[in-house]
């Protein structure tokens, strides 16, 4: 009996606990043009995904056929990743975060969730520290992605800082390159001026068309965007407004 109790206590101790967010706090945004000492591949086929998705990749294996499908740019504390994981179990979903402490928190959160899951969930999500404004084509091939999320980004209110916004004409050309035809680009913010800016830039791009809101009622991602992300929950607590728009990648004319 005593051995059984000790074994049970050991199993409980072996369970990785979820990290506590208060130990990983960092300023809300980082300067994307600073030198962040990042590691990135020269080209997509040189990227080793085995540390991020060990269930699906093994180092140097020729049988690694799966590819990342969704990316959450500026994933924060990983709320969207965790919400999407069980909804799209056959898709590999990658969060990208430039802040070191926040990326570390999400990494530990995913490890804990994988260990706690009895249904083998959360093997399809991971996080990487990177600057999406500079290095996306180093990680992903043309037409590889089916969903890209840009949720509650830094609004960069000052006009001289608008060049730092994650949605811009130049960056949209890059996103169109990475998204497959029919792929979706999601934006959300609680800042109306930024929402209008993002809509204006996306509307003007010839390779994106906006999906009417009424056509999105059956898209499970919308609820996750607005209600499962940490920023979305904070806006709700403060009785703020949440604005979103979804665009489809269309064929080249």
N, C-alpha and C positions, 0 to 999 in steps of 0.2 A: 504493500500500500504506500509506504514511504517512498519507494523507488518510483512509483507511478506519479505521485505528487511532484517529486523532483523533476521528472521528465516533463510533466505538464508545465511547470514553472520555467524550465529551460526553453520550451517551445515558445512560451509567451515572451520571454526575454529576447529570443532570436528574431521576433517580429520587428521589422524596422519601423520606428515611429515616424509619423508625419513631422516635418520640421515646423518650428514656430516662427511665423512670419516676422515677429518683432525683432528677431536676431539678424534679419537680413534686409533691414530698411536701407534705402539709398535714395538720393534725390530723384525726383520724378522723371527727369529727362537727362540725356547726355548729349554732348556736342558731337554730331556725326562726322564732323570734319577734323576732329582731334585725332592724334595718333594713339590708337587703343591697343597696339601691340597684338594684333589678331593673327591667327594662323588660318590659312585658306589654301585650297588646292589650286594648281595652275589651270586645270580644266576639270570638268565634272567627272570624267571617267577615272580620275586619279584620286577621287575622294573615297576614303575608307569609312563606311557607315557602320561598321561592326561595333564600335563602342556605343553607338547611339541606338541601334536597333539590333541587339545581339540575337534576338529570336529569328531574324530574317537574313542576317548577313554574317559571314565568317571571313576573317581577314585573308586576303589573297585567293579566295575561292572564285572559280570561274562560273559557279552556279548562282551567283547573286543576281537574280533577275528582277526583283522588286525595286521600285523607285519611289521616292517621296512624291506624294500626290498633292497634299495641302501644306501651305505654310502660313503661319501667323507671325506677321512682321511686327516686332515690338510686343512680344507676347506677355510682358509683365510677369505676374505671379502664376501664370499657367492655367487660369480658370477656363479659358476656351478649350485648350488642349484636353483637359480632363473631361469636360462636357462632351466633346466630340468623339473621344476614344470609343465609347460603347455604341455610339450611333453609326460609326463608320469603321467597323472592326477590320475590314479588309483593306483599308487605306492607311498609308504611312503619313503621319501628321507631324510636322516639325515646327517648333516654336523658335523664334530668333530674338535674342535679347542682347543688347550691347552692354548693359550694366552688370558688372561681375557678381555682386552680391545677389542680385535678383536671379540671374542665371543659375547661380549655385543653389538657391532656394528651390527653383523649379526642378533642377536635376535631382535633388534629394527628395522632393515631393513625389516625383515619378517613380524613383526607386522604391520608396515606401509603399506607394499604391500597388506596384507590381508584386511586392512581397506579401501584401495584405490580401490581395485578390484571390478568391477561391475559384474564379472562373477564368483565370489566366488573362485578365484584362490589362490594358495599359501597356502592352508590349508594342503597340503601334504608334506610340507618341514618344517624342524626345525633344530636347532643347539643345541649342548650340549658341555659343557667344559669337556674334558676328555683326558686321555693319552692312545692313541690307542696301544702303544707298550706294555702296561701292562694289560689293563682291557677289551679288546674286548669280551672274553668269558663270562664276567660277564653280558653283555648286550644282547648277541645274541646266539641263539641255533645252534647246528650243522646243516649245510645245510640250514640255514634260508635265507641267502643273495643271491641275483642274480647279483648284480653289486657292485664292490669295486673300488674306484678311488684313485690313489696316484699321485697327480699332482704337479709338480714343488716343490718337497720336498727339505729339507736342504741337500746339496750335501756332507757335512762333508768331505772336501777335504783331511785333514790330515789322514794318514793311521791309526793312533791310534784311530781316531774317526769313522772309518768305521763301528764299532759295533753299532753306533747310527743310521745308515741308516735304513729307514723304510722298505726297501726291503732287506731281508737277508734270509738265509736258514731256520733258526729257526722260523722267523715270517711267512715265506711262508707256513710252515706246519700249522700254526694257521689259516692263511687265507684260506687254502684248507679245513680245518675243518669247517669253517663258511660258505663257498660258497656251494651252491647246485651244483650238477653235471650239467654241461652246463652253469653255472654262469661265469661271465666275470670279469677279473681283468685288469684295465687300468692303464698304467703308462705314464707320460709325463714329460719332463724336457728340459731345454735349455742348459744343460751341457752334452756334448757328452760322457765324461768319465763316468758320472753317468748313462747315458742311457745304455752304454755298460755293466756296472756293473749289472744293473737291468735285462737286457736281459740275461746275463750270468747266474745269479742266477735263474731266472725263467725257462730258458731252461733246467737247470740241475735238476729241481724238477720233480719227476715222476708223479705228479698229475696236471701238467699244460702243455698245448701245445699252441704254439703261433699261432694266426690267421694271415694269410698272409694279408698284407696291402690292396691288391686289393680286398679282400673279405669284407673290412670294408667301402667301398665307400657309402653304403646305411645305415650305422650306424649313426643316428643323434647325438650320443654322441661325435663323433670325432670332428665335427665342434664346439660343445660347449666347449670341452676340449681345443682346440687350439685357439679359437677366442672369447669366452665369459668369460673366467676366467680373473681375474685382472692380474695375472702373464703372461698369454698368451698375453694379450693386451700390457703389458709393453715390453715384448720381441719383439713384432711386431713394437712398436714405436722405439725401438733401433736397428731394422733391424737384430735381432738375429735369430738363428736357433731353431726350435722346433722339438724335437724327441719324438716319442710315440711308444708304443707297447701294444698290447692287447692279453691276454692269457685266454684260456678256461679251466675251471675246468673239468677234465676228471675222468672217473671211476677208482676206485682202481683196480689194477691188482690182 
